[in-house]
Amino acid sequence: MEFLRIYGRVLALLRPERGLAIGLALANVVVAGLAYAEPLLFGRIVDVLSRGGPPQVIWTDSVRLLLIWAGVGLTGLAANMLVSLHADRLAHRRKLAAMALYFEHVLSLPPAYHSDSHSGRVLKIMLGGVDALFGVWLAFFREHLATFIAILVLLPLSLLLNWRLGLLLVVLIVIFAGLTVLVIGRTEKAQGQVEEYTSRLATRAGDALGNVPLIHSYVRLAAEARALAYTMRRVLAAQYPVLNLWAVVSVLTRAASTITVIAIFLLGTWLHLHGKATVGQIVSFMGFATMLISRMDQAMGFAARLFFQMPGLALFFGVLDTESTVKEKPGATAVGRVRGDVEFDHVNFFYGGGDVPAVRDLTFSVKAGMTVALVGSTGAGKSTAMALLHRLADPQSGTIRIDGIDIRDMTLDSLRSNIGVVFQESTMFYRTIAENLRVGRPGATLEDLTAAAKLAEAHDFIMRQAKGYETRVGERGTTLSGGERQRIAIARALLKDPPILILDEATSALDAATEARVQRALQRLMAGRTTFVIAHRLSTVRDADLILVFGRGHVVERGDFAELVARGGVFAELVRTQLGQSSSRDGLARGQPEAGTEEVPV
């Protein structure tokens, strides 16, 4: 049933072009039907020649049958041309459409899915799946449909022609079907294991290729090669038993075919000697039998190919069936540019349906244009809260509002177009600097790019690149330094010009000199926007309009810098600890560390 279900889903992907698919199917029916006429015509000609009579009558009857045969052949040729011309084109179009469908669906899934799925495995499933789809679609129009017609039409026709000989073909089909069902049942689980090992190969190889510097630095080349070779051996160990069983079945079916042909000839001879079959009938029946056996061989080949492809197709459809945990509400409103008022109202969020909340009873409100600092230890819920704000996940309870509107009532695109994020590690596409900048605004001109880059203090180092803004950066931007990537990320956010901004530890990984340049760029970016700053430097925290101190998923303290330090609670202790020594409360209240101390991240 799983086999048939997967096959049905493969054919269902042809639905967008069902008109052409139906036309090709009908043409295939014509081809198959006309092919069955040839043995019948051949048998009739043999009977005309063998029964004797006046030469003129023999010639007339023979020419008439030959003309019909020629007409059948020409019609079949035209139908074959139609199938050959359009089947390949249809399969290529649907292959690319399936790839686009998979690609768009995977990108729409939330970060939690991608955290659990290696990109190499996801890519392998896509490429293997669309190749298998292409092969099945082509085989359907070229072989499968004709095989089905052979079983549904040719077999009853053979029984009508001579039921005694037809029974031999029925027995042959039962043997074919029985062996196919048997081998699929015996090897289905093993082939699934092969596919799992193959996916592990893709994951392992992708993991290694993405960490070449680490492999070289820790002398891991030989170890990684050995690990890959071990997985390859497991693939072969699981695959060989499956191949062996299918090879045995192939031999048995061919033996059954040969025995059936011999039996048809022997039985036909006996029937002819007893006046129960003409020579022409025996010739026609041998043609039917040969054609049917050929179709059954094709059916076995199709079953074998689909069997080996089925686990990959199941994984492909499994990914397509994965539902996003963040769904756009039917009838959601596409909001324009928002003011930037943000409110969290008793928000609770649990990762993976667990019992321990990542965010619990989170409640606060922010007016448009305010700068809010989120501080606290690692895992306190700061980044999770901001992920909920731009709907990388949805809370299990509570409401988040922007300008008084529940963000779940907004379309995802309109919500996220109003929010800009600068991460601690700003990765880039393997494209030109200009293309990476235009991620923020696809229609930006070169003048727009230059203006944003200058504000982000990125223009000078961009112009020092080999091709300026048209320089292609390495994968994930590795040809640029961390500070350069951050400044491009800031320029990208400036181009997007969002009313709400999230700075997720945007400078914590930078050296002091680079940080100073990035800080100036950030100040320009933050101007006039509602800004949430996660774990920033003390200077930014001190200047924030509101500081939210997180602990175990909820806000334990809130207020401005001086107020929180004067309170002498969690935040004051955090400041003292990170400064490295005690400071007077007055000095801390002014936000000034003692002489000789350095500011460190909060």
LINTA-V231121 format. One record per pair of residues at least 12 apart in sequence whose C-alpha atoms are under 8 Angstrom apart, sorted by the first residue. I is the first residue (numbers start at 0). J is the second residue. D is the distance in Angstrom with one decimal. If there is no record, write none. Layout:
# LINTA-V231121
I_J_D / I_J_D
This chain:
# LINTA-V231121
2_306_7.5 / 2_309_7.2 / 5_309_7.1 / 5_312_7.2 / 5_313_6.9 / 9_132_6.5 / 9_135_7.7 / 9_136_7.8 / 10_136_7.2 / 12_93_7.5 / 12_97_7.7 / 13_93_6.9 / 23_81_7.4 / 23_82_5.7 / 23_85_7.7 / 23_86_7.1 / 23_140_7.0 / 24_140_6.5 / 24_144_7.3 / 26_78_5.4 / 26_79_7.5 / 26_81_7.3 / 26_82_6.7 / 27_78_7.1 / 27_79_7.5 / 27_82_7.0 / 27_140_6.6 / 27_141_7.5 / 27_144_7.0 / 27_145_6.6 / 28_144_7.4 / 28_145_6.7 / 28_148_7.2 / 29_75_7.0 / 29_78_6.9 / 30_75_5.1 / 30_76_8.0 / 30_78_6.1 / 30_79_6.6 / 30_145_8.0 / 31_145_5.4 / 31_148_7.0 / 31_149_7.5 / 32_148_7.9 / 33_71_6.0 / 33_72_7.6 / 33_74_8.0 / 33_75_6.3 / 34_75_7.6 / 35_153_7.1 / 35_287_7.1 / 36_71_7.7 / 37_68_6.8 / 37_71_7.9 / 38_282_7.4 / 38_283_4.7 / 38_284_7.4 / 38_286_5.1 / 38_287_6.4 / 39_283_5.1 / 39_284_8.0 / 40_64_6.6 / 40_68_6.8 / 40_283_7.7 / 41_279_7.6 / 41_282_7.5 / 41_283_6.5 / 42_278_7.6 / 42_279_4.0 / 42_280_5.8 / 42_281_7.5 / 42_282_5.4 / 42_283_4.6 / 43_64_7.8 / 43_279_5.8 / 43_280_7.8 / 43_283_8.0 / 44_61_6.1 / 44_64_6.9 / 44_279_7.4 / 45_278_7.2 / 45_279_5.1 / 45_282_7.8 / 46_277_7.3 / 46_278_6.6 / 46_279_4.8 / 47_60_7.1 / 47_61_7.0 / 49_278_7.9 / 82_140_7.2 / 82_141_7.7 / 86_137_6.4 / 86_140_6.7 / 87_137_6.5 / 90_133_5.5 / 90_136_6.0 / 90_137_6.3 / 91_133_6.9 / 93_133_7.8 / 94_129_5.6 / 94_130_7.4 / 94_132_6.8 / 94_133_5.8 / 95_129_7.8 / 97_129_6.6 / 98_125_6.7 / 98_126_7.8 / 98_129_6.3 / 101_125_6.9 / 101_318_7.8 / 101_319_6.3 / 102_125_7.9 / 104_319_6.7 / 105_318_7.5 / 105_319_7.7 / 107_323_7.4 / 108_322_7.6 / 108_323_5.2 / 108_324_7.7 / 108_325_7.9 / 109_323_6.4 / 109_324_7.0 / 109_325_6.9 / 109_391_5.8 / 109_392_6.9 / 110_391_6.7 / 117_202_6.1 / 117_206_8.0 / 118_202_7.5 / 118_205_7.5 / 119_201_5.5 / 119_202_5.0 / 119_204_7.6 / 119_205_4.9 / 119_206_7.3 / 120_198_5.7 / 120_199_7.3 / 120_201_5.5 / 120_202_5.0 / 120_205_7.9 / 123_198_7.1 / 123_201_6.5 / 124_198_7.8 / 124_311_6.6 / 124_314_6.6 / 124_315_5.8 / 125_315_6.4 / 127_311_6.5 / 127_312_7.9 / 128_311_5.8 / 128_312_5.3 / 128_314_7.9 / 128_315_5.5 / 131_308_6.2 / 131_311_7.9 / 131_312_7.0 / 132_312_7.7 / 135_305_7.4 / 138_301_7.6 / 142_294_7.9 / 142_297_6.9 / 142_298_7.9 / 143_297_7.8 / 143_298_6.8 / 143_301_7.3 / 145_294_7.7 / 146_294_5.2 / 146_295_6.9 / 146_297_7.4 / 146_298_6.5 / 149_291_6.4 / 149_294_7.0 / 150_291_7.7 / 153_287_7.3 / 153_291_7.4 / 154_168_7.4 / 154_169_7.5 / 157_284_6.9 / 157_287_7.1 / 160_280_7.5 / 160_284_7.8 / 161_276_7.9 / 164_263_6.2 / 164_266_7.1 / 164_267_7.2 / 164_284_7.8 / 167_259_6.6 / 167_262_7.7 / 167_263_7.1 / 168_259_7.3 / 168_288_7.0 / 171_255_6.8 / 171_256_7.0 / 171_259_6.9 / 172_295_7.5 / 174_252_7.5 / 174_255_7.8 / 175_252_6.3 / 175_295_7.3 / 175_299_7.6 / 178_248_6.6 / 178_252_7.9 / 179_248_7.8 / 179_299_7.1 / 179_302_7.5 / 182_244_7.0 / 182_245_6.8 / 182_248_7.5 / 183_306_7.2 / 186_241_5.8 / 187_306_7.6 / 189_237_6.5 / 189_238_7.5 / 189_241_7.0 / 190_237_7.5 / 190_238_6.9 / 190_241_7.0 / 190_307_6.8 / 190_310_7.1 / 191_310_5.5 / 192_237_7.0 / 193_234_5.5 / 193_235_8.0 / 193_237_5.7 / 193_238_6.1 / 194_310_6.2 / 194_311_6.6 / 196_230_6.7 / 196_231_7.8 / 196_233_7.0 / 196_234_5.7 / 197_231_7.9 / 197_234_6.6 / 199_230_7.5 / 200_227_6.6 / 200_230_6.4 / 200_231_7.2 / 203_227_7.0 / 204_227_7.3 / 207_223_7.4 / 245_303_7.6 / 249_299_7.9 / 256_292_6.5 / 260_285_7.5 / 260_288_7.1 / 260_289_7.6 / 263_285_7.3 / 264_281_7.7 / 264_285_7.6 / 267_281_5.9 / 324_392_6.9 / 324_393_7.4 / 325_390_6.9 / 325_391_7.1 / 325_392_5.9 / 325_393_6.2 / 327_407_7.2 / 327_409_8.0 / 327_410_6.2 / 327_411_6.4 / 328_407_6.6 / 328_408_6.5 / 328_409_7.9 / 328_410_7.5 / 330_408_8.0 / 331_407_7.5 / 331_408_4.9 / 331_409_5.0 / 331_410_5.2 / 332_408_6.1 / 332_409_4.7 / 332_410_5.6 / 333_409_5.8 / 333_410_5.3 / 333_412_7.7 / 333_413_5.4 / 333_414_8.0 / 334_409_6.5 / 334_410_7.6 / 334_413_5.7 / 334_414_7.4 / 335_413_6.9 / 336_417_6.4 / 336_498_7.3 / 337_401_7.6 / 337_402_6.8 / 337_417_6.8 / 337_498_6.7 / 338_367_6.0 / 338_402_6.5 / 338_498_6.6 / 339_366_6.9 / 339_367_4.4 / 339_368_6.9 / 339_401_6.4 / 339_402_6.3 / 339_498_5.8 / 339_499_5.8 / 339_528_7.4 / 339_529_5.7 / 340_364_7.6 / 340_365_5.7 / 340_366_4.6 / 340_367_4.5 / 340_400_8.0 / 340_401_5.4 / 340_402_4.8 / 340_403_7.5 / 340_529_7.6 / 341_364_5.7 / 341_365_5.1 / 341_366_6.6 / 341_367_7.4 / 341_399_7.5 / 341_400_5.8 / 341_401_4.7 / 341_402_6.5 / 341_403_7.8 / 342_362_7.4 / 342_363_5.9 / 342_364_4.2 / 342_365_6.2 / 342_399_5.7 / 342_400_5.1 / 342_401_6.5 / 342_403_7.7 / 343_361_6.3 / 343_362_4.8 / 343_363_5.3 / 343_364_6.2 / 343_397_7.8 / 343_398_6.2 / 343_399_4.7 / 343_400_6.6 / 344_360_7.7 / 344_361_6.6 / 344_362_4.7 / 344_363_6.8 / 344_397_5.7 / 344_398_5.2 / 344_399_6.1 / 345_359_7.5 / 345_360_4.3 / 345_361_5.0 / 345_362_5.0 / 345_396_7.5 / 345_397_4.9 / 345_398_6.8 / 346_358_7.1 / 346_359_6.2 / 346_360_5.0 / 346_361_4.8 / 346_362_6.7 / 346_394_6.4 / 346_395_7.8 / 346_396_5.7 / 346_397_4.0 / 346_398_6.0 / 346_399_7.3 / 347_359_4.4 / 347_360_5.4 / 347_361_6.7 / 347_394_5.6 / 347_395_5.9 / 347_396_5.3 / 347_397_6.2 / 348_393_7.5 / 348_394_4.6 / 348_395_5.3 / 348_396_7.1 / 349_394_7.6 / 349_395_7.1 / 356_552_6.8 / 357_378_7.9 / 357_379_7.5 / 357_380_5.7 / 357_383_7.1 / 357_551_7.3 / 357_552_5.2 / 358_380_5.7 / 358_383_7.2 / 358_384_6.9 / 358_551_7.5 / 358_552_4.0 / 358_553_5.9 / 359_552_5.4 / 359_553_5.4 / 360_397_7.9 / 360_553_6.5 / 361_552_7.7 / 361_553_5.4 / 361_554_6.7 / 362_554_7.9 / 365_529_8.0 / 366_529_7.5 / 367_528_7.0 / 367_529_5.3 / 368_526_8.0 / 368_527_5.3 / 368_528_4.6 / 368_529_4.2 / 368_530_7.1 / 369_528_7.0 / 369_529_5.0 / 369_530_6.3 / 369_543_7.8 / 369_544_6.1 / 369_545_7.8 / 370_528_7.9 / 370_529_5.9 / 370_530_4.6 / 370_531_6.0 / 370_532_7.4 / 370_543_5.1 / 370_544_5.3 / 370_545_6.6 / 371_529_7.9 / 371_530_6.1 / 371_531_4.8 / 371_532_6.1 / 371_543_5.6 / 371_544_6.0 / 371_545_4.8 / 371_546_5.7 / 371_547_7.3 / 372_531_5.8 / 372_532_4.6 / 372_533_6.0 / 372_534_7.4 / 372_535_7.6 / 372_539_7.9 / 372_540_5.8 / 372_543_6.0 / 372_545_6.3 / 372_546_4.7 / 372_547_6.1 / 373_531_7.1 / 373_532_6.0 / 373_533_4.9 / 373_534_6.3 / 373_546_6.0 / 373_547_5.0 / 373_548_6.1 / 373_549_7.0 / 374_533_6.3 / 374_534_5.3 / 374_535_8.0 / 374_546_7.3 / 374_547_6.3 / 374_548_5.0 / 374_549_6.1 / 374_601_6.3 / 375_534_7.4 / 375_548_5.6 / 375_549_4.9 / 375_550_6.3 / 375_601_7.4 / 376_549_7.5 / 376_550_7.2 / 378_551_7.3 / 378_552_7.9 / 379_549_5.6 / 379_550_4.9 / 379_551_4.8 / 379_552_5.1 / 379_553_7.6 / 380_549_6.7 / 380_550_7.5 / 380_551_6.8 / 380_552_4.6 / 380_553_7.1 / 381_533_6.8 / 381_549_6.7 / 381_552_7.7 / 382_503_7.2 / 382_533_7.3 / 385_501_7.4 / 389_414_6.9 / 389_415_5.9 / 389_418_7.0 / 390_411_7.7 / 416_495_7.8 / 416_497_6.8 / 417_497_4.8 / 417_498_5.8 / 417_499_6.2 / 418_497_5.3 / 418_498_6.6 / 418_499_4.8 / 418_500_5.6 / 418_501_7.4 / 419_492_5.9 / 419_495_7.3 / 419_496_7.7 / 419_497_5.6 / 419_498_8.0 / 419_499_6.3 / 419_500_4.8 / 419_501_6.1 / 420_492_7.2 / 420_500_5.9 / 420_501_4.7 / 420_502_6.0 / 420_503_7.3 / 421_485_7.8 / 421_488_6.3 / 421_489_6.7 / 421_492_7.4 / 421_500_8.0 / 421_501_6.3 / 421_502_5.0 / 421_503_6.1 / 421_505_6.1 / 422_502_6.3 / 422_503_4.8 / 422_504_6.4 / 422_505_5.4 / 423_485_8.0 / 423_502_8.0 / 423_503_5.8 / 423_504_4.8 / 423_505_4.3 / 423_506_6.5 / 423_507_7.0 / 423_508_7.0 / 424_481_7.6 / 424_485_7.6 / 424_505_7.5 / 425_481_8.0 / 425_484_6.0 / 425_485_5.9 / 425_488_6.3 / 426_475_4.8 / 426_476_5.9 / 426_484_7.1 / 427_472_7.9 / 427_474_7.2 / 427_475_4.5 / 427_476_4.8 / 427_484_7.7 / 428_472_7.7 / 428_473_8.0 / 428_474_6.4 / 428_475_5.6 / 428_476_6.7 / 429_471_6.8 / 429_472_5.8 / 429_473_5.5 / 429_474_4.7 / 429_475_6.2 / 429_476_6.8 / 430_471_5.1 / 430_472_6.0 / 430_473_7.7 / 431_468_6.8 / 431_469_5.1 / 431_470_5.1 / 431_471_3.9 / 431_472_5.9 / 432_461_8.0 / 432_467_8.0 / 432_468_5.2 / 432_469_6.0 / 432_470_5.9 / 432_471_6.2 / 432_472_6.7 / 433_448_7.3 / 433_468_5.1 / 433_469_6.0 / 435_491_7.6 / 436_448_6.9 / 436_487_6.9 / 436_488_7.6 / 436_490_6.9 / 436_491_4.9 / 436_494_7.7 / 437_491_6.9 / 437_494_7.6 / 438_491_6.8 / 439_491_5.0 / 439_492_6.0 / 439_493_7.8 / 439_494_5.4 / 439_495_4.4 / 440_491_7.8 / 440_494_5.8 / 440_495_5.4 / 443_494_7.7 / 447_494_7.5 / 448_490_7.9 / 448_494_7.5 / 451_490_5.1 / 451_491_7.6 / 451_493_6.0 / 451_494_6.3 / 452_486_7.8 / 452_487_7.0 / 452_490_5.2 / 454_490_7.2 / 454_520_6.2 / 454_523_7.0 / 455_486_5.6 / 455_487_7.2 / 455_489_6.0 / 455_490_5.3 / 455_517_7.3 / 455_519_7.8 / 455_520_4.5 / 455_521_7.4 / 455_523_7.7 / 455_524_7.9 / 456_486_6.7 / 456_516_7.0 / 456_517_7.6 / 456_520_6.3 / 457_483_6.9 / 457_486_5.7 / 457_487_6.3 / 457_490_7.6 / 460_483_7.7 / 481_508_7.9 / 481_509_7.0 / 482_509_6.5 / 482_513_5.9 / 482_514_7.5 / 482_517_7.2 / 485_505_7.4 / 485_517_7.3 / 486_517_6.2 / 486_520_7.3 / 489_520_7.1 / 489_521_7.0 / 489_524_7.1 / 492_524_7.6 / 493_524_6.1 / 497_528_7.6 / 498_527_7.8 / 498_528_5.1 / 498_529_6.3 / 499_528_5.7 / 499_529_4.7 / 499_530_5.9 / 500_525_7.3 / 500_528_6.7 / 500_529_6.1 / 500_530_4.6 / 500_531_6.2 / 501_530_5.8 / 501_531_4.8 / 501_532_6.1 / 501_533_7.8 / 502_530_7.5 / 502_531_6.1 / 502_532_4.8 / 502_533_6.1 / 503_532_6.3 / 503_533_4.9 / 503_534_7.3 / 504_532_7.3 / 504_533_5.4 / 504_534_5.4 / 504_535_5.8 / 505_535_7.4 / 506_518_7.7 / 506_535_7.2 / 507_534_7.9 / 507_535_7.0 / 507_536_7.7 / 507_600_6.7 / 534_600_6.5 / 534_601_5.0 / 535_600_5.8 / 535_601_5.9 / 536_598_7.1 / 536_599_6.2 / 536_600_4.5 / 536_601_5.9 / 537_598_6.3 / 537_599_6.8 / 537_600_6.4 / 537_601_6.4 / 538_590_7.9 / 538_598_8.0 / 540_560_7.0 / 540_601_7.9 / 541_559_7.5 / 541_560_5.2 / 541_561_7.9 / 541_590_6.3 / 542_560_7.6 / 543_559_6.8 / 543_560_7.5 / 544_559_6.0 / 545_557_7.0 / 545_558_5.4 / 545_559_5.0 / 545_560_7.8 / 546_558_5.4 / 546_559_5.5 / 546_560_6.9 / 548_569_7.9 / 548_570_6.7 / 556_569_7.5 / 556_570_7.5 / 560_588_7.1 / 560_590_7.4 / 561_587_7.4 / 561_588_4.4 / 561_589_6.5 / 561_590_7.2 / 562_588_7.5 / 564_584_7.2 / 564_587_6.5 / 564_588_5.8 / 565_584_6.8 / 565_588_6.3 / 573_601_7.7 / 574_601_7.4 / 577_598_8.0 / 577_599_6.3 / 577_600_7.5 / 577_601_7.2 / 578_592_7.4 / 578_596_6.6 / 578_597_6.7 / 578_598_6.4 / 578_599_6.6 / 579_596_7.5
